[in-house]
């Protein structure tokens, strides 16, 4: 399998965690934002990564979107499962959490992270190439001061909703689920921001545990 990705994308990290949890061998092809369109749009008709290429006869040529990739991986490799067994109620909670994390919290993390990297965190990589990518992302997603403040508020609410992760290893039920994988990936960029590391040590403890469980290298700020 081949994963088309941005090396710094937290949505691509989500898929790497899933592949690692399933113990599926894969290679990655790192793309450059902007130029990636030439690679992914002919395959999927979309502008986004991650894109998974199964590279096997009888399988789809390309699968876009992290949630669609998760469904595909569960189909071809049921064990170890990230479903909640026979409990429809718990599985509904998992699905709702994953969707909320994908559509709201992952976006909020992106806004706060790139705002930090363009300002107080510029010294992490002040190179012209890095700063150009950051500015392209800020322009592409409309990352303004007002939008960042709204994103910060969403992240504060997320820490309350996910707060029970402090006292239990999994967000739903008694096993790792899609909710854990998604939260561990989509909140991982915050590890580079001192304010979040200091305020929510439990979050990064859980993120580290899940990365170890999936055999994925720790994200920047935790390694």
N, C-alpha and C positions, 0 to 999 in steps of 0.2 A: 504494500500500500504506500501511496505517496500523499503527503499532506502539503498542500499549497498554503503558505502562511506568511504573515508578517511576524518576524521574530519577537517583537515586543507586544503583540496583540494579546490581550487577556482572553478574548474569545477563542483564539487559536490555542492558548494554554489550556482552556477548558477541554478541547478535543484531545490534546496530548495527554491530559490526565485520564480521560476516558480510555484511550488506547492503552495506556500503561496499566490501568486497573484491569482491563481485559487481557493483559499480557499479549497483545497483538503487535507483531513486529511492523515497523513502518519507517519510512525515510521522510525527510522534510525538504522542501524547496522554498527557500526564503525569497520573497518578492519585495520589490521596491514600491512603496505607495505611489500611486499615479501610473507608473509603468506597468503595474500589475494588471491593469485592465486588458492589456494585450494578451495576457495569459489566461485570465479567468473568464472574461466575457464570452469568448467563443465556446467555452465549455459549458457554462451555466446560464448565460444570458443575463447574469447579474454582475454587480460591480464589487462584490464583497468577498472577503475570506473569513473563515477557513473554507477550503474546498478539499474534499477527500477523493482521491482517485483509487478505487479498489484494485485496478490493474489485473483483473482476473476474468477469464472467459465466463460469459453468462451473467456478469454483474454490471451494474450501471457504470457508465464511463466516468461520471463525476457526480458528487453529492455536495450540494452547497448548504450552508447554515448549520450551526453547531447542533441545534436540536434535531434536525433531520439526520445528521451524522450519528447522533446518539441512538436514534431509533434504528438505524441501519446496523450499527454495531451490536445492539441487543438482539437483533434478529439473527445475525450470522454467528454470534458468540453469546449464547444465553447465560453461560456461567464463566466467571462469577457474576451474579445478577446485581443490578442496582435498583431493582423493583422491590416493592414492599409485599411480596408474596401474595397472599389471599386477601389482604386488607385493602378494600376499595377506598375506604375513608382515608387511610394513611397515604395511599398512592395519589389520591386527589390533592392532599396537602403538598406532596412532593411536586406534582405538576404545577400547582399554583405558585409555589416558591420559585421553581425554575423559571417560569414565565415572568414573574415579577423581577427576579434578579436579572434576567436577560434584557427585558424591555425598559426597566427603570434604573436599577442599581448599577448595572454594567455601564450604562451611559453616564450616570453620575460620576462613577469612578474615573471614566475617561476624561470628563471635563475637569475634575479636580486635579488629576494627575498631570495633564498637559499644561494646565495653568501653573502648577508648581514647577514643572520642568522649564517653562519659559521665564520664570521669575526666580524665586528663592532657590530652586533646585537646578539652576542653569549650570552650576559648577560640576554636576554629575557627568555631563558630557558637553563642554562648551564648543565642540568642533562645529565648523560651519555646516557640514553635512547633517549633523544631528539637529542643529537648530533650524535648518531649512525644513526638515521633515516635521518637526514640531509645529512650525508655522503653517505648513500645508495642512496638517491635521486640525489646527485651531481654525483655520479658514474654512475647511471642508465641513466641519461640524458646527460652525457658528459659536465657538467658545468665547463668550464675552464675560465681562465682570459680573453682569447681572445673572447670566446663565450659570456661572460658577457658584454664586451665592445660593441659587436655587438647588444646585447639585449638592452643595455642602449640607443643606437642610435635609435633603433626601437621605444622605448618608447617615446623618444623626438619627433619623427615624429608623434606618436599617439596623443600626447598632442596638436599638431597643428591641426590635422585632427578633433579631438573631441572638439576643443576649443570653438565652438559655444554653447556647453553645459553650458558655463558660463552665457549666456544670455537667454537661453530658457530651459524649464524643460525636453524636450524630444529631442532625437537625430534626429528623423525623424517624421515629421508631428506634430499633435496636441494631441497625446496620447502615453501612454507607449507601447513600442513594444519589440520584441525580442532583438533589438539592445541595448536598455536601460538595460534590465535584464542582458545581456551578459557583457556589459561594467562594470556595477556595481559589478558583481561577479568577473570577471577576472582581474580587476585592484585593487580589494580590498586589497590584500596582501601588496600593497605599502603603506598602511596607517601606518604601523609600521616603515617605513623608513623616518627619519626626513627630509631628502632632498626633498622628494616628497610632504610631508605634508606642508612644508613651501613654495614650489614653485607653487603648484597647489591646493590651498584651495578650489576652485570651484569644483574640481573633487570629493573631499571627501564630500562636501556638497551634491552633487547629489547622490553619493553612499549612504549616510545616508538617504536621502529622499526616495529612492527606497526601501531600507531595511524596513523603517517604513511602506511604502505602502504595502509591501508584508508580513508584520508581522514577519520578520526574524530578530533575534538578530544582532546587529551591529558587524562588524568584529573587530578583535583585532586592537587596535590603535584608534578606533572610539568610543568604548563602554565606 
